[in-house]
């Protein structure tokens, strides 16, 4: 009888343990299913979330006040076209430009050199005076010069001699300095009109300078100092 009494409690204990383990396995398996279903979204869920996010972005962007388009002030500023002639020049807070002579030559010669125009042509020389008022150097660049004679484009010429003692105008002008120089073209002997445009100050000062002359505008330059 004693053995029977001792076996009964043991059997009850084992039964309780097995029942508890079963419950834990069931709970753990069910919990894992719940977690797996809730924490890992399906492809359909992902699509819905992305669609909602896109809609939210569209709503946000549509509700924002559109910003005005930024413009580059340098590239969009209007170019000021100034005209000079034999009587009136041009001046601003950076420079002053004056025409001080217009003369033609068939040939120019010195002890060392001789410049002679081609047949039926002559050298047309424009004398200029440019004062640099700004604090930086001002370089007169030949690459920004364009010229037409009687409607046809021509390039400026180069002389070995210095007409009336003047040097070329295509040089550096120091701050506060005044440069007197010349530009020369080989033109037909019976030329009627020359149109000159200089755009060397177009990028820095939004300035384009032009002048037009005819043979009626001839006048001698002052004596070179």
C-alpha positions as CSV (number, residue, x, y, z in Angstrom):
1,X,0.0,0.0,0.0
2,X,2.8,2.4,0.8
3,X,4.2,1.9,-2.8
4,X,0.9,2.7,-4.3
5,X,0.6,5.9,-2.2
6,X,4.0,7.1,-3.3
7,X,3.4,6.4,-7.0
8,X,0.2,8.4,-7.1
9,X,1.8,11.8,-6.2
10,X,4.6,11.2,-8.8
11,X,2.1,10.4,-11.5
12,X,0.1,13.6,-10.7
13,X,3.3,15.7,-10.8
14,X,4.3,14.3,-14.2
15,X,0.9,14.9,-15.6
16,X,0.9,18.5,-14.4
17,X,4.4,19.1,-16.0
18,X,3.3,17.7,-19.4
19,X,0.2,19.7,-19.4
20,X,2.2,22.9,-18.7
21,X,4.7,22.1,-21.4
22,X,1.9,21.6,-23.9
23,X,0.4,24.9,-23.1
24,X,3.7,26.7,-23.4
25,X,4.3,25.1,-26.8
26,X,0.9,26.1,-28.0
27,X,1.2,29.6,-26.7
28,X,4.7,30.1,-28.1
29,X,3.7,28.7,-31.5
30,X,0.6,30.8,-31.6
31,X,2.5,33.9,-30.4
32,X,5.2,33.3,-33.1
33,X,2.5,33.1,-35.7
34,X,0.9,36.3,-34.5
35,X,4.3,38.1,-34.4
36,X,5.2,36.8,-37.9
37,X,1.9,38.0,-39.3
38,X,2.0,41.4,-37.7
39,X,5.7,42.4,-37.9
40,X,6.5,41.3,-41.5
41,X,4.4,43.2,-44.0
42,X,3.3,41.5,-47.1
43,X,4.0,42.9,-50.6
44,X,0.4,44.2,-50.7
45,X,1.0,46.1,-47.5
46,X,4.3,47.6,-48.9
47,X,2.4,48.8,-52.0
48,X,-0.3,50.4,-49.9
49,X,2.3,52.1,-47.7
50,X,4.3,53.4,-50.7
51,X,1.2,54.7,-52.3
52,X,0.2,56.5,-49.2
53,X,3.6,58.0,-48.8
54,X,3.6,59.2,-52.4
55,X,0.2,60.8,-51.9
56,X,1.4,62.6,-48.8
57,X,4.4,63.9,-50.7
58,X,2.2,65.2,-53.5
59,X,-0.1,66.9,-51.0
60,X,2.9,68.5,-49.3
61,X,4.4,69.7,-52.5
62,X,1.1,71.0,-53.8
63,X,0.5,72.9,-50.6
64,X,3.9,74.7,-50.7
65,X,4.1,78.1,-52.3
66,X,6.0,77.9,-55.5
67,X,9.3,79.7,-55.4
68,X,10.1,82.3,-58.1
69,X,12.7,81.2,-60.6
70,X,16.1,82.6,-59.7
71,X,17.7,84.7,-62.4
72,X,21.4,85.4,-63.0
73,X,21.7,89.1,-62.6
74,X,24.9,89.2,-64.6
75,X,23.8,87.4,-67.6
76,X,20.3,88.9,-67.7
77,X,21.2,92.6,-67.4
78,X,20.7,94.6,-70.5
79,X,23.7,95.7,-72.5
80,X,24.0,99.5,-72.7
81,X,25.0,100.5,-76.2
82,X,26.9,103.8,-76.3
83,X,27.8,105.7,-79.4
84,X,30.8,108.0,-79.8
85,X,31.9,110.2,-82.8
86,X,34.3,112.8,-83.8
87,X,32.6,115.4,-81.5
88,X,31.3,113.5,-78.5
89,X,32.9,110.8,-76.4
90,X,31.7,108.5,-73.7
91,X,32.2,108.5,-69.9
92,X,31.1,106.6,-66.8
93,X,32.5,105.9,-63.4
94,X,35.1,103.5,-64.8
95,X,36.4,105.1,-68.0
96,X,36.3,108.0,-70.4
97,X,36.7,107.5,-74.2
98,X,37.3,110.1,-76.8
99,X,38.0,110.2,-80.6
100,X,41.0,112.5,-81.1
101,X,41.6,111.9,-84.8
102,X,40.8,110.1,-88.1
103,X,43.2,110.1,-90.9
104,X,44.2,108.0,-94.0
105,X,47.7,107.2,-95.3
106,X,48.9,105.5,-98.5
107,X,52.2,104.7,-96.8
108,X,54.1,105.2,-93.6
109,X,57.8,105.0,-93.4
110,X,60.7,105.6,-91.1
111,X,64.5,105.0,-91.2
112,X,63.9,101.3,-90.4
113,X,60.4,100.4,-91.7
114,X,58.0,101.1,-94.5
115,X,54.3,100.3,-94.4
116,X,52.5,100.6,-97.8
117,X,48.9,99.8,-98.5
118,X,47.9,97.4,-101.2
119,X,46.9,98.7,-104.7
120,X,43.7,100.8,-104.6
121,X,43.7,100.7,-100.8
122,X,44.9,102.9,-98.0
123,X,45.4,102.8,-94.3
124,X,42.6,104.3,-92.3
125,X,43.8,105.3,-88.8
126,X,41.5,106.0,-85.8
127,X,43.1,107.9,-82.9
128,X,41.6,107.4,-79.5
129,X,42.1,108.7,-75.9
130,X,41.0,106.4,-73.1
131,X,41.3,107.3,-69.4
132,X,41.0,104.5,-66.8
133,X,39.2,105.9,-63.7
134,X,38.8,102.6,-61.9
135,X,41.2,101.1,-59.4
136,X,42.1,98.1,-61.6
137,X,44.0,97.8,-64.8
138,X,41.9,98.1,-68.0
139,X,43.1,96.1,-71.0
140,X,41.9,97.0,-74.5
141,X,41.5,93.6,-76.2
142,X,41.7,93.4,-80.0
143,X,39.7,90.2,-79.9
144,X,36.5,92.1,-78.9
145,X,36.8,94.5,-81.9
146,X,34.6,94.0,-84.9
147,X,34.5,96.3,-88.0
148,X,32.6,96.6,-91.2
149,X,33.5,98.8,-94.2
150,X,30.7,99.5,-96.6
151,X,28.8,96.5,-95.1
152,X,31.8,94.0,-95.4
153,X,33.6,92.7,-92.3
154,X,37.3,93.4,-92.1
155,X,40.1,92.8,-89.6
156,X,42.3,95.6,-88.3
157,X,45.8,95.7,-89.6
158,X,49.2,95.9,-88.0
159,X,51.8,98.6,-88.7
160,X,55.5,98.7,-88.1
161,X,55.5,102.4,-87.9
162,X,53.7,104.7,-85.5
163,X,51.4,107.2,-87.2
164,X,51.9,110.7,-85.9
165,X,54.0,109.1,-83.1
166,X,51.1,107.2,-81.5
167,X,51.3,103.6,-80.4
168,X,48.7,100.9,-80.7
169,X,45.7,101.3,-78.4
170,X,45.6,97.5,-77.5
171,X,47.5,97.8,-74.3
172,X,47.0,97.8,-70.5
173,X,45.9,101.0,-69.0
174,X,47.0,101.5,-65.4
175,X,44.5,102.9,-62.8
176,X,44.3,106.7,-63.2
177,X,46.3,106.6,-66.5
178,X,45.3,108.1,-69.8
179,X,46.3,106.1,-73.0
180,X,46.5,107.7,-76.4
181,X,46.7,105.2,-79.2
182,X,45.4,104.1,-82.6
183,X,43.6,101.4,-84.5
184,X,44.3,100.9,-88.2
185,X,42.5,99.2,-91.1
186,X,43.4,98.7,-94.7
187,X,40.4,100.0,-96.6
188,X,39.4,100.6,-100.2
189,X,40.6,104.0,-101.5
190,X,37.0,105.0,-102.2
191,X,35.5,103.7,-98.9
192,X,32.2,105.4,-97.8
193,X,31.4,104.2,-94.3
194,X,33.2,102.3,-91.5
195,X,31.2,100.8,-88.6
196,X,33.2,99.9,-85.4
197,X,32.0,98.0,-82.3
198,X,34.1,97.3,-79.2
199,X,32.7,94.7,-76.8
200,X,35.6,94.5,-74.4
201,X,33.6,95.9,-71.6
202,X,30.5,93.9,-72.3
203,X,31.0,91.3,-69.6
204,X,32.5,93.5,-66.9
205,X,30.3,96.6,-67.3
206,X,27.5,95.6,-69.7
207,X,28.8,98.2,-72.1
208,X,29.1,98.0,-75.9
209,X,30.7,100.9,-77.6
210,X,30.3,101.7,-81.2
211,X,31.1,104.5,-83.7
212,X,30.5,105.1,-87.4
213,X,32.5,107.4,-89.7
214,X,32.6,108.6,-93.3
215,X,35.3,110.4,-95.2
216,X,33.6,113.7,-94.1
217,X,34.8,113.0,-90.5
218,X,38.5,113.2,-91.3
219,X,40.5,115.4,-88.8
220,X,44.1,115.5,-87.7
221,X,45.0,114.2,-84.2
222,X,46.8,116.4,-81.7
223,X,50.6,116.3,-81.5
224,X,51.6,113.2,-79.6
225,X,53.3,113.8,-76.2
